[in-house]
Amino acid sequence: MRHVIIGSGVAGIAAVESIRSVERGAAIIILGDDPHGFYSHPGLAYYLTGEVSDQALYPKTREDYKKLGFTYRKARVTKILRDETSLQLDDNSLLTYDRLLLATGAFATPLVVSGAALQGVVKLGHLNDARAILKLANRGRTAVVVGGGITALELFEAGRS
Ligand SMILES: Cc1cc2nc3c(=O)[nH]c(=O)nc-3n(C[C@H](O)[C@H](O)[C@H](O)COP(=O)(O)OP(=O)(O)OC[C@H]3O[C@@H](n4cnc5c(N)ncnc54)[C@H](O)[C@@H]3O)c2cc1C
């Protein structure tokens, strides 16, 4: 039995743990396109304030992954070929599956106003975004946060520290 999970976020990793708890022998493959693999997204705001280090964003150790016994492949799935029970990956290779789980998460809603694509307009969804914000913060003196949710408040707090 080969389980393939698309998405290496917390849902993907939790799925590996659940499958492994009931199927000791199954092959499990996680496909993820985030270059940094699995890390804490909620931790990103604290990474920006400097309260959390780069390393502390990673809740699992190499040993934890080894115990779970799965294969991680950095790849973007470009097509699900349901009739052939296979996936097409961004390098054009195919990967077959017996069971497929989509754990592809959520994305920051793009700002649909003119100027949204200008340099210096950023979003916070992934570690690469946080790193880009830190670079800009070194140069800028004023920042405007658009949005009034919890992440916006955390960003505001980060800006004050
Ligand atoms: C700054 C910030 C603060 C947050 N704070 C909180 C909080 O305090 N509390 C809380 O509950 N939640 C918080 N969240 C939300 C929380 O991080 C998400 O709900 C959670 O990460 C969702 O996990 P997930 O595994 O479902 O999806 P994600 O973490 O989005 O993981 C999905 C993965 O799938 C990958 N993927 C998508 N499509 C493909 C494809 N075609 N091929 C390969 N890979 C693909 C994505 O790149 C991503 O790596 C916060 C999020 C952010 C950004």
The ligand as an SDF file (V2000), in Angstrom:
LIG
                    3D

 53 58  0  0  0  0  0  0  0  0999 V2000
    1.8720   34.1930   10.1130 C   0  0  0  0  0  0  0  0  0  0  0  0
    0.8790   33.1080   10.3970 C   0  0  0  0  0  0  0  0  0  0  0  0
    0.3950   32.9490   11.6920 C   0  0  0  0  0  0  0  0  0  0  0  0
   -0.5310   31.9350   11.9660 C   0  0  0  0  0  0  0  0  0  0  0  0
   -0.9630   31.7940   13.2450 N   0  0  0  0  0  0  0  0  0  0  0  0
   -1.8250   30.8070   13.5520 C   0  0  0  0  0  0  0  0  0  0  0  0
   -2.2500   30.5870   14.8750 C   0  0  0  0  0  0  0  0  0  0  0  0
   -1.8600   31.3200   15.8000 O   0  0  0  0  0  0  0  0  0  0  0  0
   -3.1170   29.5810   15.1220 N   0  0  0  0  0  0  0  0  0  0  0  0
   -3.5720   28.7520   14.1220 C   0  0  0  0  0  0  0  0  0  0  0  0
   -4.3400   27.8320   14.4040 O   0  0  0  0  0  0  0  0  0  0  0  0
   -3.1740   28.9310   12.8430 N   0  0  0  0  0  0  0  0  0  0  0  0
   -2.3240   29.9210   12.5260 C   0  0  0  0  0  0  0  0  0  0  0  0
   -1.9350   30.1140   11.2400 N   0  0  0  0  0  0  0  0  0  0  0  0
   -2.5060   29.2660   10.2010 C   0  0  0  0  0  0  0  0  0  0  0  0
   -1.8090   27.9190   10.1580 C   0  0  0  0  0  0  0  0  0  0  0  0
   -0.4270   28.1060    9.9400 O   0  0  0  0  0  0  0  0  0  0  0  0
   -2.4150   27.1200    9.0270 C   0  0  0  0  0  0  0  0  0  0  0  0
   -3.7740   26.9040    9.3260 O   0  0  0  0  0  0  0  0  0  0  0  0
   -1.7020   25.7870    8.8790 C   0  0  0  0  0  0  0  0  0  0  0  0
   -0.3750   26.0050    8.4820 O   0  0  0  0  0  0  0  0  0  0  0  0
   -2.4140   24.9650    7.8590 C   0  0  0  0  0  0  0  0  0  0  0  0
   -1.6920   23.7640    7.7670 O   0  0  0  0  0  0  0  0  0  0  0  0
   -1.8350   22.8410    6.5110 P   0  0  0  0  0  0  0  0  0  0  0  0
   -0.8870   21.7000    6.6750 O   0  0  0  0  0  0  0  0  0  0  0  0
   -3.2710   22.5390    6.2820 O   0  0  0  0  0  0  0  0  0  0  0  0
   -1.4040   23.7490    5.2830 O   0  0  0  0  0  0  0  0  0  0  0  0
    0.0190   24.5540    4.9380 P   0  0  0  0  0  0  0  0  0  0  0  0
    0.7470   24.7980    6.2040 O   0  0  0  0  0  0  0  0  0  0  0  0
   -0.4380   25.6420    4.0840 O   0  0  0  0  0  0  0  0  0  0  0  0
    0.7810   23.4210    4.1490 O   0  0  0  0  0  0  0  0  0  0  0  0
    0.3920   22.9950    2.8520 C   0  0  0  0  0  0  0  0  0  0  0  0
    1.6320   22.7600    2.0330 C   0  0  0  0  0  0  0  0  0  0  0  0
    1.2510   22.2020    0.7810 O   0  0  0  0  0  0  0  0  0  0  0  0
    2.0610   22.7710   -0.2190 C   0  0  0  0  0  0  0  0  0  0  0  0
    1.4230   22.6180   -1.5150 N   0  0  0  0  0  0  0  0  0  0  0  0
    0.3080   23.2570   -1.9840 C   0  0  0  0  0  0  0  0  0  0  0  0
    0.0400   22.8680   -3.2390 N   0  0  0  0  0  0  0  0  0  0  0  0
    1.0000   21.9510   -3.5810 C   0  0  0  0  0  0  0  0  0  0  0  0
    1.2830   21.2010   -4.7740 C   0  0  0  0  0  0  0  0  0  0  0  0
    0.5140   21.2900   -5.8700 N   0  0  0  0  0  0  0  0  0  0  0  0
    2.3760   20.3880   -4.7720 N   0  0  0  0  0  0  0  0  0  0  0  0
    3.1680   20.2690   -3.6740 C   0  0  0  0  0  0  0  0  0  0  0  0
    2.9460   20.9600   -2.5260 N   0  0  0  0  0  0  0  0  0  0  0  0
    1.8890   21.8050   -2.4850 C   0  0  0  0  0  0  0  0  0  0  0  0
    2.1880   24.2280    0.2160 C   0  0  0  0  0  0  0  0  0  0  0  0
    3.2740   24.8880   -0.4060 O   0  0  0  0  0  0  0  0  0  0  0  0
    2.4180   24.0530    1.7230 C   0  0  0  0  0  0  0  0  0  0  0  0
    3.7830   23.8520    2.0150 O   0  0  0  0  0  0  0  0  0  0  0  0
   -1.0030   31.0940   10.9300 C   0  0  0  0  0  0  0  0  0  0  0  0
   -0.5080   31.2480    9.6180 C   0  0  0  0  0  0  0  0  0  0  0  0
    0.4260   32.2360    9.3560 C   0  0  0  0  0  0  0  0  0  0  0  0
    0.9540   32.3790    7.9490 C   0  0  0  0  0  0  0  0  0  0  0  0
  1  2  1  0
  2  3  1  0
  2 52  2  0
  3  4  2  0
  4  5  1  0
  4 50  1  0
  5  6  2  0
  6  7  1  0
  6 13  1  0
  7  8  2  0
  7  9  1  0
  9 10  1  0
 10 11  2  0
 10 12  1  0
 12 13  2  0
 13 14  1  0
 14 15  1  0
 14 50  1  0
 15 16  1  0
 16 17  1  0
 16 18  1  0
 18 19  1  0
 18 20  1  0
 20 21  1  0
 20 22  1  0
 22 23  1  0
 23 24  1  0
 24 25  2  0
 24 26  1  0
 24 27  1  0
 27 28  1  0
 28 29  2  0
 28 30  1  0
 28 31  1  0
 31 32  1  0
 32 33  1  0
 33 34  1  0
 33 48  1  0
 34 35  1  0
 35 36  1  0
 35 46  1  0
 36 37  1  0
 36 45  1  0
 37 38  2  0
 38 39  1  0
 39 40  1  0
 39 45  2  0
 40 41  1  0
 40 42  2  0
 42 43  1  0
 43 44  2  0
 44 45  1  0
 46 47  1  0
 46 48  1  0
 48 49  1  0
 50 51  2  0
 51 52  1  0
 52 53  1  0
M  END
$$$$
